[in-house]
Amino acid sequence: MQVGGVLAAKVTSREDLESVAKWALENGHFIKAFGSMHNWSPLILSEDEPKDKALLLDMSQFNHLEMLESHADYGVVKAGCGLQSEDLYSFLANQPGGQPDIPGYAFSNTPALSATTDTQDANLDTVVWLDLLTFADMPWAGEFYQEVEEWLYQQLPAHQVRVEWSKGLGYNATGAWKNEDFIANTVPTTFSTATRSYEETAARLREYDPHYLSASSLVRKLVP
């Protein structure tokens, strides 16, 4: 099927997934996985990605849940990538220690390159989020954010100013994630004291996706 001129496929099993990945590799396409609702759209493609080489992959049927470990203060849950958050919350709330509104489980492992990834610097034990907002079409917004970033890295060591991946960073006058020097040289150093290094995580991503089938244009810059 096609969505707005972009190829799409729906998979329901590992075998389906392997077949689609093989086809994409052999035919020069890259894959964009999605679940449901607003990301069922070519809007998940960035402006610099060729639409005729994109393949949207519907992962919504991978919605399984399995409790692997249950402890007094945390649990380990295996969740499919197509799972919706409401189903996860309901599942956790019905587990021992779960609460009707907020699950009583914490993550047993922090993501590898998160703002809260453990650091080897014993003096750091708190995370402060800095959130600056403006309108998308605000004149000189890119220049302003770039100035703020440069100021932050002048005031603090790079490993104390970490990226929040769901937000913009690496600004220049043209927008977020456009500052090539910042992406190549500054971002990796922000995790220089992390318990898992930037390069270690990048190597793992290369291992999982050696042909960059699922890599966006930004990921290709972050993990060359």
PAZAPA-4460 file (N, C-alpha, C; in steps of 0.05 Angstrom, whole numbers, plus 32768, in hexadecimal, padded with zeros to 4 digits):
% residues 224
    n_x    n_y    n_z   ca_x   ca_y   ca_z    c_x    c_y    c_z   seq   type   mol
   8011   7FE8   8000   8000   8000   8000   8012   8019   8000     1      M     A
   8006   8030   7FFA   8014   8049   7FFA   8006   805E   800B     2      Q     A
   8015   806F   8018   800A   8085   8027   8017   809F   801E     3      V     A
   8009   80B0   8010   8014   80C9   8007   802C   80C5   7FF5     4      G     A
   802C   80B0   7FE4   8042   80AB   7FD2   805A   809D   7FDF     5      G     A
   8057   8096   7FF8   806D   8088   8007   8065   806B   800B     6      V     A
   8077   8059   8004   8071   803C   8008   806E   8036   8025     7      L     A
   805C   8023   802B   8058   801A   8047   8053   7FFC   8048     8      A     A
   805A   7FF0   805E   8056   7FD3   8061   804E   7FCE   807E     9      A     A
   803E   7FB9   8082   8035   7FB1   809C   8040   7F96   80A2    10      K     A
   804D   7F93   80B9   8059   7F79   80C1   804C   7F6F   80DA    11      V     A
   8049   7F55   80DC   803C   7F49   80F3   804E   7F33   8100    12      T     A
   8065   7F2E   80F5   8077   7F1A   8100   8094   7F21   80FA    13      S     A
   80A5   7F13   8107   80C2   7F17   8103   80C9   7F10   80E6    14      R     A
   80BD   7EFC   80DC   80C2   7EF4   80C0   80BA   7F0A   80AC    15      E     A
   80A3   7F16   80B2   809B   7F2D   80A1   80B0   7F43   80A2    16      D     A
   80B9   7F49   80BA   80CC   7F5F   80BE   80E6   7F59   80AF    17      L     A
   80F0   7F40   80B0   8108   7F39   80A2   8105   7F3B   8084    18      E     A
   80ED   7F33   807A   80E8   7F34   805D   80E8   7F51   8053    19      S     A
   80DB   7F62   8063   80D9   7F7F   805B   80F4   7F8C   805C    20      V     A
   8104   7F86   8071   811F   7F91   8073   8130   7F88   805B    21      A     A
   812E   7F6F   8054   813E   7F64   803E   8136   7F72   8024    22      K     A
   811C   7F75   8020   8112   7F83   8007   811C   7FA0   8006    23      W     A
   811B   7FAE   801D   8123   7FCA   801E   8141   7FCC   8017    24      A     A
   8151   7FBA   8022   816E   7FBB   801D   8174   7FB5   8000    25      L     A
   8167   7FA2   7FF4   816C   7F9A   7FD9   8162   7FAF   7FC5    26      E     A
   814F   7FC0   7FCD   8143   7FD3   7FBB   814A   7FF0   7FC2    27      N     A
   815D   7FF3   7FD3   8167   800E   7FD9   8154   8020   7FE8    28      G     A
   8143   8014   7FF9   8131   8024   800A   813B   8024   8027    29      H     A
   8132   8039   8035   8136   803A   8052   811B   8037   8060    30      F     A
   811C   802F   8079   8103   8028   8088   80FE   803C   809E    31      I     A
   80E4   8044   80A0   80DB   8055   80B6   80C5   8046   80C5    32      K     A
   80CB   803C   80DD   80B7   802D   80EC   80A5   8040   80FB    33      A     A
   808C   8038   80FE   8078   8048   810D   8064   8036   811A    34      F     A
   8055   8042   812D   8041   8033   813B   8025   803A   8133    35      G     A
   801B   8051   813C   7FFF   8058   8137   7FFB   8076   8139    36      S     A
   7FE3   807E   8134   7FDA   809A   8137   7FEB   80AD   8126    37      M     A
   7FF6   80C2   8133   8002   80D8   8124   801B   80D0   8114    38      H     A
   8028   80BA   811C   8040   80B3   810D   803A   80A0   80F6    39      N     A
   8020   809B   80F1   8018   808D   80D8   8016   80A2   80C2    40      W     A
   802D   80AB   80B9   802D   80C2   80A7   8049   80C6   809B    41      S     A
   804B   80CF   8082   8065   80D7   8078   8072   80EE   8087    42      P     A
   8063   80FA   8099   806E   8110   80A9   8086   8107   80BA    43      L     A
   8088   80EC   80BE   809E   80E3   80CE   80B8   80E3   80BE    44      I     A
   80B7   80EA   80A4   80CE   80ED   8094   80D9   8109   8095    45      L     A
   80F3   810C   8097   80FE   8127   8098   80FF   8132   807B    46      S     A
   8102   814C   8079   8101   815A   8060   8117   8152   804D    47      E     A
   812E   8148   8058   8144   8141   8047   8146   8124   8040    48      D     A
   8131   8114   8047   8131   80F8   8040   8121   80F3   8027    49      E     A
   812B   80E3   8014   811D   80DF   7FFB   8104   80CE   7FFF    50      P     A
   80ED   80D9   7FF9   80D4   80CB   7FFE   80D1   80B2   7FED    51      K     A
   80DD   80B3   7FD5   80DA   809B   7FC3   80EB   8084   7FCC    52      D     A
   80FC   8087   7FE0   810C   8071   7FEB   8103   806A   8007    53      K     A
   80EE   8075   8011   80E4   8070   802C   80D1   8059   802C    54      A     A
   80D1   8049   8041   80BE   8033   8045   80B4   8035   8062    55      L     A
   809A   803E   8065   808E   803F   8080   8087   8023   8089    56      L     A
   808F   801C   80A1   808B   8001   80AB   8078   8002   80C3    57      L     A
   8061   7FF6   80C0   804C   7FF6   80D5   8053   7FE0   80E9    58      D     A
   805B   7FE8   8101   8063   7FD5   8116   804D   7FD2   812B    59      M     A
   8035   7FDB   8126   8020   7FDC   813B   8018   7FC1   8145    60      S     A
   801D   7FAC   8135   8015   7F91   813E   8029   7F85   8151    61      Q     A
   8040   7F91   8154   8053   7F88   8168   804D   7F95   8183    62      F     A
   8037   7F8D   818F   802C   7F9A   81A7   802B   7F87   81BF    63      N     A
   803D   7F73   81C0   803D   7F60   81D6   8048   7F6C   81EF    64      H     A
   8041   7F60   8206   804B   7F68   8220   8051   7F4F   8230    65      L     A
   8068   7F4F   823E   8070   7F39   824E   807F   7F42   8266    66      E     A
   8077   7F3A   827E   8085   7F40   8297   809C   7F2D   829A    67      M     A
   80B5   7F36   8298   80CC   7F25   829A   80D6   7F22   82B7    68      L     A
   80D5   7F38   82C6   80DD   7F38   82E2   80CB   7F49   82F2    69      E     A
   80C5   7F41   830B   80B5   7F51   831D   80C2   7F52   8338    70      S     A
   80C9   7F6A   8341   80D7   7F6E   835A   80C7   7F82   836B    71      H     A
   80CF   7F86   8384   80C1   7F97   8396   80C1   7FB4   838C    72      A     A
   80D7   7FBD   8381   80D9   7FDA   8379   80DB   7FDE   835B    73      D     A
   80DC   7FCA   834B   80DC   7FCE   832E   80D5   7FB4   8320    74      Y     A
   80CE   7FB6   8307   80C8   7F9F   82F7   80D6   7FA1   82DC    75      G     A
   80D9   7F8B   82CE   80E4   7F8B   82B3   80CF   7F80   82A0    76      V     A
   80C7   7F91   828C   80B2   7F8A   827A   80BD   7F8A   825D    77      V     A
   80B5   7F76   824E   80BC   7F75   8232   80A3   7F7F   8223    78      K     A
   80A7   7F95   8214   8090   7FA1   8206   8096   7FA3   81E8    79      A     A
   8083   7F9D   81D7   8086   7F9F   81BB   8088   7FBC   81B2    80      G     A
   8096   7FC1   819B   809A   7FDD   8193   8081   7FEA   8188    81      C     A
   806B   7FDA   8183   8052   7FE6   817A   803E   7FEB   8191    82      G     A
   8047   7FE6   81A9   8035   7FE9   81C0   802E   8006   81C5    83      L     A
   8015   800B   81CD   800C   8026   81D4   8010   8029   81F2    84      Q     A
   8016   8042   81FA   801C   8047   8216   8005   8041   8229    85      S     A
   7FEC   8045   8220   7FD5   803F   8231   7FD4   8022   8239    86      E     A
   7FDB   8011   8226   7FDA   7FF4   822B   7FF1   7FEC   823F    87      D     A
   8008   7FF9   823B   801E   7FF4   824E   8017   7FFD   826A    88      L     A
   800C   8015   826D   8004   801F   8287   7FF0   800D   8295    89      Y     A
   7FDC   8004   8285   7FC8   7FF2   8290   7FD4   7FD8   8299    90      S     A
   7FE6   7FCD   8289   7FF3   7FB4   8290   8003   7FB7   82AA    91      F     A
   8013   7FCC   82AC   8023   7FD1   82C4   8012   7FD6   82DD    92      L     A
   7FFC   7FE4   82D9   7FEA   7FEA   82F0   7FDE   7FD0   82FC    93      A     A
   7FDC   7FBB   82EC   7FD0   7FA2   82F5   7FE5   7F8F   8300    94      N     A
   7FFE   7F97   8300   8013   7F86   830C   8016   7F8C   832A    95      Q     A
   8021   7F7A   8339   8026   7F7F   8356   8037   7F98   8359    96      P     A
   802D   7FAA   8369   803B   7FC3   836D   8032   7FD9   835B    97      G     A
   8022   7FD3   8347   8018   7FE7   8334   8002   7FF7   8341    98      G     A
   7FFE   8010   8337   7FE9   8022   8341   7FD6   8028   832A    99      Q     A
   7FBC   802F   8331   7FA8   8033   831C   7FB0   8049   8308   100      P     A
   7FBD   805F   8312   7FC3   8076   8301   7FDF   8076   82F7   101      D     A
   7FF2   8071   8309   800F   8072   8301   801B   8057   8308   102      I     A
   8028   804A   82F4   8035   8030   82FA   8049   8033   8310   103      P     A
   804C   801E   8321   805F   801F   8337   807A   8014   8330   104      G     A
   8080   8011   8315   8099   8006   830C   80AC   801B   8302   105      Y     A
   80C5   8018   8307   80DA   802A   82FC   80EA   801B   82E7   106      A     A
   80F7   802A   82D6   8109   801D   82C2   8121   8011   82D0   107      F     A
   8127   7FF8   82CA   813E   7FEB   82D7   8158   7FF3   82C9   108      S     A
   8156   7FFD   82B0   816D   8006   82A2   8167   8020   8293   109      N     A
   8179   8033   8297   8176   804D   8289   817F   804A   826C   110      T     A
   8171   8056   8259   817B   8055   823D   8198   805E   823B   111      P     A
   81A6   8053   8227   81C3   8056   8225   81CC   8074   8224   112      A     A
   81BF   8083   8213   81C7   809F   8210   81B0   80B2   8217   113      L     A
   81A9   80B1   8230   8193   80C1   823A   819E   80D8   824B   114      S     A
   818E   80EC   8250   8196   8102   8262   819B   80F7   827E   115      A     A
   818F   80E0   8284   8192   80D5   829F   81A5   80BD   82A0   116      T     A
   81B3   80B7   828A   81C6   80A1   828B   81DB   80A6   82A1   117      T     A
   81E1   8091   82B0   81F5   8094   82C6   820F   80A0   82BC   118      D     A
   821B   80AF   82CE   8235   80BC   82C8   824A   80B2   82DB   119      T     A
   8263   80B3   82D2   8279   80AC   82E3   8282   80C3   82F5   120      Q     A
   8276   80DA   82F1   827C   80F2   8301   826B   80F1   831A   121      D     A
   8277   80EA   8331   8269   80E7   834A   825C   8100   8354   122      A     A
   8264   8117   8349   8258   8130   8352   823D   8137   8345   123      N     A
   8236   8127   8332   821D   812C   8323   8208   8117   832C   124      L     A
   81F1   8121   8337   81DC   810F   8340   81C0   811A   833A   125      D     A
   81BF   8130   832A   81A5   813D   8325   81A4   8145   8307   126      T     A
   818C   8142   82FB   8188   814B   82E0   8175   8162   82E0   127      V     A
   817C   8178   82D2   816C   8190   82CF   8165   8193   82B1   128      V     A
   814C   8193   82AA   8144   8197   828F   8140   81B5   8289   129      W     A
   814C   81BE   8274   8148   81DA   826B   8137   81D9   8252   130      L     A
   8120   81E6   8253   810D   81E4   823D   8106   8201   8233   131      D     A
   810E   8207   821B   8109   8221   820F   80F6   821D   81F7   132      L     A
   80E1   822C   81F7   80CC   8229   81E3   80C8   8242   81D3   133      L     A
   80C0   823E   81B9   80B9   8255   81A8   80A7   824B   8192   134      T     A
   809D   825D   8182   808D   8255   816B   809F   824A   8155   135      F     A
   8095   8238   8145   80A5   822B   8130   80AF   823F   811C   136      A     A
   809F   8254   8116   80A7   8267   8102   80B3   8281   810E   137      D     A
   80BB   8280   8127   80C6   8298   8134   80E0   82A0   8126   138      M     A
   80E2   82BA   811D   80FB   82C3   8110   8113   82C1   8123   139      P     A
   812A   82B8   8118   8143   82B6   8127   8143   82A2   813E   140      W     A
   812F   8290   813E   812F   827C   8153   8147   826A   8153   141      A     A
   8150   8262   813B   8167   8251   8139   8180   825E   8144   142      G     A
   8184   8278   813D   819B   8286   8148   819A   8289   8166   143      E     A
   8182   828D   8171   817F   8290   818E   8186   8276   819C   144      F     A
   817B   825F   8192   8181   8246   819F   819F   823F   819C   145      Y     A
   81AB   8245   8186   81C7   8240   8183   81D7   8250   8197   146      Q     A
   81CF   8269   819C   81DD   827A   81AF   81DA   826E   81CB   147      E     A
   81C2   8264   81D2   81BE   8258   81EC   81CF   8240   81F0   148      V     A
   81D0   822E   81DB   81E1   8216   81DD   81FE   821D   81E1   149      E     A
   8208   8230   81D1   8224   8238   81D4   822A   8243   81EF   150      E     A
   8218   8252   81FA   821B   825D   8215   821D   8247   822A   151      W     A
   820B   8233   8228   820A   821D   823B   8225   820D   823B   152      L     A
   822F   8208   8223   8248   81F9   8221   8260   8209   8229   153      Y     A
   825D   8224   8229   8272   8235   8234   8273   8235   8252   154      Q     A
   825B   8232   825E   8258   8233   827B   825D   8219   8289   155      Q     A
   8258   8203   827B   825A   81E8   8287   826A   81D5   8276   156      L     A
   8277   81C1   8282   8284   81AC   8272   8270   819E   8260   157      P     A
   8278   8195   8249   8266   8188   8236   8257   8171   8242   158      A     A
   8264   8161   8254   8257   8149   825F   8241   8150   8273   159      H     A
   823E   816A   827A   8229   8173   828C   8211   817F   827D   160      Q     A
   8213   8180   8262   81FC   818B   8252   81F5   8176   823E   161      V     A
   81E2   8165   8244   81DB   814F   8233   81C2   8156   8222   162      R     A
   81C1   8148   820B   81AB   814C   81F9   8192   813E   8203   163      V     A
   817B   814A   81FE   8160   813E   8202   8157   8136   81E6   164      E     A
   8157   811C   81DF   8154   8114   81C4   8139   811B   81B7   165      W     A
   8125   811F   81C7   810B   8125   81BC   8108   8143   81B6   166      S     A
   811D   8152   81BB   811C   816F   81B7   8132   8177   81A3   167      K     A
   8131   8191   819B   8145   819A   8188   815F   81A2   8196   168      G     A
   8175   819E   8188   818F   81A6   8191   81A1   81A9   8178   169      L     A
   81B9   81B2   817B   81CA   81B5   8164   81BF   81C9   8150   170      G     A
   81B6   81E0   815B   81AA   81F4   814A   81BE   8205   813B   171      Y     A
   81B5   820F   8124   81C1   8226   8117   81AB   8237   810B   172      N     A
   81B0   8249   80FA   819C   825B   80F0   8186   824D   80E1   173      A     A
   818B   8235   80D6   8178   8227   80C6   8166   8214   80D6   174      T     A
   816D   820F   80F0   815C   81FE   8100   816B   81EA   8111   175      G     A
   815C   81D7   811D   8167   81C3   8130   8176   81AE   8121   176      A     A
   818B   81A3   812D   819B   818D   8123   81A7   8194   8107   177      W     A
   81AD   81AD   8103   81B9   81B6   80EA   81D7   81BE   80EE   178      K     A
   81E0   81C0   8107   81FB   81C7   810C   820D   81AE   810B   179      N     A
   8219   81AA   80F4   8228   8192   80EF   8240   818F   8103   180      E     A
   824E   81A4   8109   8264   81A3   811B   825B   819B   8137   181      D     A
   8244   81A6   8140   823A   819F   815A   8232   8181   815B   182      F     A
   8225   8177   8146   821D   815B   8146   8235   8148   8146   183      I     A
   824A   814F   8137   8261   813D   8134   8274   813E   814C   184      A     A
   8277   8156   8158   828C   8159   816C   8282   815E   8188   185      N     A
   826B   816B   818B   8262   8172   81A6   8250   815C   81B2   186      T     A
   823D   8152   81A3   822A   813F   81AD   8238   8126   81B9   187      V     A
   824C   811A   81AC   8259   8103   81B8   8266   8109   81D3   188      P     A
   8271   8121   81D6   827F   8128   81EF   826C   812C   8206   189      T     A
   8252   8130   8201   823F   8134   8217   823B   811B   8227   190      T     A
   8244   8104   821C   8242   80EB   822A   825D   80DF   8231   191      F     A
   8271   80F1   8232   828D   80E8   8237   8291   80DB   8253   192      S     A
   8280   80E2   8266   8282   80D6   8281   826C   80C2   8287   193      T     A
   825C   80BC   8272   8246   80A9   8276   8251   808D   827A   194      A     A
   8241   807C   8288   824A   8061   828D   824A   8050   8274   195      T     A
   823C   8059   825F   823E   804D   8245   8245   8063   8231   196      R     A
   825B   8061   8224   8265   8076   8213   8254   807A   81FA   197      S     A
   8256   8091   81EE   8248   8097   81D6   8250   8084   81BF   198      Y     A
   8269   8080   81BC   8273   806E   81A7   826A   8051   81AB   199      E     A
   8269   8049   81C4   8260   802D   81CA   8243   802A   81C1   200      E     A
   8232   803D   81C7   8216   803C   81BE   8214   803E   81A0   201      T     A
   8224   8050   8194   8223   8053   8177   822B   8038   8169   202      A     A
   823F   802B   8175   8248   8011   816A   8232   7FFD   816B   203      A     A
   8223   7FFD   8181   820D   7FEA   8184   81F7   7FF0   816E   204      R     A
   81F2   8009   8169   81DE   8010   8155   81E7   8007   8139   205      L     A
   8201   800A   8133   820C   8001   811A   820A   7FE3   8117   206      R     A
   820E   7FD5   812E   820B   7FB8   812E   81EF   7FAF   8128   207      E     A
   81DB   7FBD   8134   81BF   7FB6   8130   81B5   7FBD   8114   208      Y     A
   81C0   7FD2   8108   81B6   7FDC   80EE   81CE   7FE3   80DD   209      D     A
   81DE   7FCF   80D4   81F6   7FD4   80C5   81F2   7FE2   80AA   210      P     A
   81DA   7FDF   809F   81D4   7FEB   8085   81C4   8005   8088   211      H     A
   81C0   800E   80A1   81B2   8027   80A6   8196   8027   809A   212      Y     A
   8189   8010   809A   816E   800E   808F   815A   801F   809E   213      L     A
   815D   8020   80B9   814A   802F   80CA   8155   804A   80D4   214      S     A
   816B   8052   80C8   8177   806B   80D2   816C   8083   80C3   215      A     A
   8164   8097   80D3   815C   80B1   80C7   8175   80C0   80BF   216      S     A
   8171   80D7   80B1   8188   80E7   80A9   8197   80F1   80C1   217      S     A
   8188   80F7   80D7   8196   8100   80EF   81A6   80EA   80FC   218      L     A
   819B   80D2   80FD   81AA   80BB   8109   81C3   80B6   80F9   219      V     A
   81C2   80B9   80DF   81DA   80B6   80CE   81F0   80CA   80D5   220      R     A
   81E8   80E2   80DE   81FB   80F6   80E6   8206   80EF   8102   221      K     A
   81F5   80E6   8114   81FD   80DF   812F   820D   80C6   8131   222      L     A
   8207   80B3   811F   8215   8099   811F   8220   8094   8102   223      V     A
   8235   80A3   80FB   8240   80A0   80E0   824D   8085   80DC   224      P     A
***
